[in-house]
Amino acid sequence: MSTEFSHEPDARRYVLRDGKDLVAVLDYTINGTSISFTRTFTSPAKRGNGFAGEIVEFAVNDVESSTDYRIVPMCWYVDEWFQKHQERANLLTR
């Protein structure tokens, strides 16, 4: 499997692909100085392989390295990801 991560700002989403196949997506909205991660989706055939966690990590890393946004975990999966990665909690809104 040759995975490729990308940020599609016009679609307001982060994407993980395997070749041309869509594996996982993380949708977001921007509100002032914050970015709300609103939905995480993994293709049903690919679920259970950790891809949702990979796309969330990619998005969090991108936000941290390229913006000053604070993250609002509106999606339950993103909220759980931050609970498991307390060391990244400084990126969350207060």
Backbone bond lengths (Angstrom), bond angles and torsions (degrees), N, CA, C in turn:
res aa  C-N    CA-C-N  psi(-1)  N-CA   C-N-CA  omega(-1)  CA-C   N-CA-C  phi
1 M - - - 1.451 - - 1.525 108.94 -
2 S 1.315 117.41 126.29 1.462 121.63 177.39 1.522 108.20 -109.02
3 T 1.314 116.41 96.21 1.458 120.78 -176.01 1.519 110.38 -85.59
4 E 1.322 114.54 149.15 1.450 121.20 178.10 1.522 108.97 -139.05
5 F 1.317 115.57 125.22 1.455 121.93 176.73 1.516 108.85 -93.96
6 S 1.330 116.25 145.77 1.457 119.73 174.70 1.524 110.13 -151.88
7 H 1.326 113.98 157.75 1.459 121.82 174.42 1.521 105.95 -110.96
8 E 1.319 116.66 126.24 1.461 122.50 179.05 1.529 108.05 -114.48
9 P 1.345 116.54 82.28 1.467 119.01 -174.12 1.523 114.50 -60.87
10 D 1.333 118.33 -32.58 1.465 119.49 178.87 1.526 112.01 -64.69
11 A 1.325 116.65 -30.91 1.464 122.09 177.77 1.525 111.35 -94.08
12 R 1.322 116.81 -4.58 1.473 123.71 -177.74 1.526 111.02 53.39
13 R 1.333 113.20 58.57 1.457 118.03 178.85 1.527 110.84 -157.61
14 Y 1.327 113.32 157.91 1.459 123.25 170.16 1.525 106.57 -107.47
15 V 1.330 116.32 143.04 1.457 120.77 -172.77 1.516 110.70 -133.29
16 L 1.325 115.56 142.73 1.459 123.61 171.31 1.516 106.69 -119.52
17 R 1.327 115.90 123.63 1.467 121.52 -179.35 1.524 110.16 -122.46
18 D 1.308 114.64 152.44 1.462 123.46 169.22 1.518 105.42 -115.88
19 G 1.321 115.89 99.16 1.455 119.07 -171.08 1.510 108.67 64.04
20 K 1.312 117.44 -123.52 1.465 121.35 177.71 1.518 112.62 -91.15
21 D 1.344 117.24 -9.87 1.465 121.60 -176.42 1.519 111.75 -80.81
22 L 1.325 115.67 130.89 1.451 122.17 175.53 1.522 109.13 -75.12
23 V 1.329 116.75 126.37 1.462 121.72 -179.62 1.528 110.57 -104.03
24 A 1.348 116.75 -50.22 1.462 120.54 -177.04 1.523 109.93 -150.22
25 V 1.345 114.87 153.60 1.462 122.27 -179.27 1.523 108.59 -139.14
26 L 1.328 115.62 142.63 1.461 121.84 171.42 1.529 107.06 -126.61
27 D 1.335 116.37 112.26 1.463 122.23 179.83 1.526 110.00 -88.52
28 Y 1.345 115.17 153.10 1.460 119.17 178.89 1.514 111.42 -149.19
29 T 1.339 115.32 164.12 1.458 123.22 169.23 1.522 107.12 -130.99
30 I 1.314 115.49 153.52 1.460 120.72 178.12 1.515 108.27 -110.89
31 N 1.332 115.46 131.55 1.458 122.70 -179.17 1.522 108.14 -131.63
32 G 1.324 116.66 94.07 1.464 119.88 179.59 1.512 111.24 65.14
33 T 1.336 115.79 -113.09 1.472 121.14 -177.79 1.526 112.49 -99.87
34 S 1.318 116.55 13.88 1.471 119.02 -179.96 1.528 110.94 -127.76
35 I 1.325 113.72 156.71 1.459 121.65 175.51 1.525 106.88 -121.90
36 S 1.300 116.48 124.68 1.464 121.47 -178.73 1.524 108.94 -100.99
37 F 1.319 116.19 118.12 1.455 120.96 174.16 1.523 106.66 -83.07
38 T 1.329 115.74 110.05 1.461 120.79 -167.87 1.512 115.82 -98.89
39 R 1.354 117.41 -25.47 1.461 118.40 -176.60 1.518 109.73 -158.82
40 T 1.317 115.18 133.24 1.461 121.89 173.02 1.523 107.00 -114.92
41 F 1.330 115.95 131.49 1.458 120.87 -179.54 1.522 108.92 -133.78
42 T 1.337 115.30 135.78 1.465 121.80 172.38 1.521 107.64 -122.67
43 S 1.324 116.07 135.72 1.461 121.34 177.86 1.530 108.73 -53.34
44 P 1.325 118.53 132.04 1.463 120.69 -176.76 1.532 114.44 -50.86
45 A 1.308 118.13 -37.81 1.473 120.98 -179.24 1.524 112.46 -70.05
46 K 1.336 117.17 -16.40 1.469 121.76 -176.58 1.529 113.46 -106.87
47 R 1.314 117.25 -1.14 1.467 120.90 -176.69 1.519 111.47 -65.40
48 G 1.336 114.09 151.56 1.453 120.40 177.55 1.518 114.03 86.37
49 N 1.330 117.29 9.20 1.459 121.19 -178.78 1.521 113.70 -113.77
50 G 1.316 117.36 8.80 1.458 121.19 176.70 1.523 115.36 84.67
51 F 1.328 117.48 9.59 1.459 119.69 -176.62 1.526 112.74 -68.72
52 A 1.318 118.34 -33.92 1.466 120.69 178.07 1.525 109.55 -61.57
53 G 1.319 116.63 -43.88 1.458 120.32 177.94 1.518 112.00 -63.20
54 E 1.311 117.11 -36.69 1.465 121.23 179.36 1.526 111.63 -66.80
55 I 1.332 117.26 -41.53 1.459 118.98 -178.87 1.527 110.39 -71.21
56 V 1.324 117.57 -35.77 1.467 120.27 176.67 1.527 109.42 -64.76
57 E 1.317 117.90 -45.59 1.465 120.68 179.52 1.530 110.80 -60.90
58 F 1.328 117.49 -43.29 1.455 121.11 178.19 1.527 110.52 -59.53
59 A 1.333 116.91 -46.45 1.463 121.13 -178.95 1.522 111.60 -64.86
60 V 1.322 117.22 -44.13 1.467 120.95 179.24 1.526 109.60 -61.52
61 N 1.319 117.53 -44.06 1.465 120.89 178.46 1.524 111.21 -61.87
62 D 1.324 116.73 -41.25 1.465 120.64 179.77 1.520 111.28 -65.17
63 V 1.310 116.81 -45.51 1.467 120.72 178.97 1.526 109.80 -60.92
64 E 1.320 116.65 -44.56 1.464 120.37 -178.78 1.528 111.91 -64.04
65 S 1.333 117.14 -41.03 1.461 119.81 -173.98 1.531 114.26 -84.41
66 S 1.325 117.92 -21.26 1.461 118.10 -172.60 1.529 115.50 -122.80
67 T 1.336 117.83 0.61 1.469 120.36 -179.51 1.524 110.52 -142.17
68 D 1.320 114.71 174.10 1.468 121.50 171.92 1.525 110.77 -108.14
69 Y 1.322 117.24 11.15 1.461 121.30 -178.25 1.523 111.72 -64.06
70 R 1.327 114.14 151.13 1.458 122.52 167.95 1.520 106.07 -102.96
71 I 1.319 116.34 146.31 1.464 121.77 -173.18 1.525 110.93 -96.42
72 V 1.314 114.99 135.89 1.465 122.71 173.09 1.532 106.34 -112.97
73 P 1.331 118.21 111.75 1.470 120.95 -178.52 1.530 111.67 -83.62
74 M 1.317 117.32 81.36 1.466 121.30 -178.76 1.522 112.47 -76.70
75 C 1.315 117.47 -24.80 1.463 122.92 177.76 1.531 108.95 -83.05
76 W 1.318 117.47 136.68 1.466 120.68 -178.06 1.533 111.10 -59.78
77 Y 1.313 117.88 -35.37 1.461 119.66 -177.97 1.529 110.83 -68.33
78 V 1.322 117.04 -40.94 1.465 120.33 177.91 1.522 109.87 -64.58
79 D 1.326 117.34 -39.72 1.465 121.01 176.63 1.526 110.32 -59.36
80 E 1.318 117.54 -46.57 1.464 120.86 177.85 1.525 111.56 -63.26
81 W 1.323 117.76 -37.98 1.459 121.44 178.81 1.524 110.21 -60.30
82 F 1.334 117.24 -44.65 1.461 120.67 178.73 1.527 111.76 -67.37
83 Q 1.325 117.93 -32.86 1.462 119.55 176.07 1.528 110.94 -63.75
84 K 1.330 116.66 -33.95 1.463 121.41 178.81 1.529 112.53 -82.28
85 H 1.323 116.97 -15.93 1.465 122.42 -177.99 1.529 109.56 -124.55
86 Q 1.321 115.09 61.83 1.463 121.19 -177.52 1.531 113.01 -57.03
87 E 1.329 116.37 -25.51 1.463 120.06 179.84 1.537 112.12 -65.69
88 R 1.320 117.63 -13.46 1.458 122.21 179.56 1.530 112.12 -101.67
89 A 1.327 117.69 2.23 1.458 122.54 -175.69 1.532 113.20 -60.18
90 N 1.322 117.44 -21.14 1.470 119.60 178.72 1.531 112.13 -64.37
91 L 1.328 117.54 -14.34 1.469 121.46 179.40 1.532 112.60 -85.22
92 L 1.324 116.57 -10.66 1.475 120.88 -177.10 1.523 110.63 -81.17
93 T 1.338 116.13 156.23 1.460 120.21 174.44 1.523 108.25 -70.30
94 R 1.273 114.72 157.35 1.478 120.17 179.62 1.513 109.80 -90.71
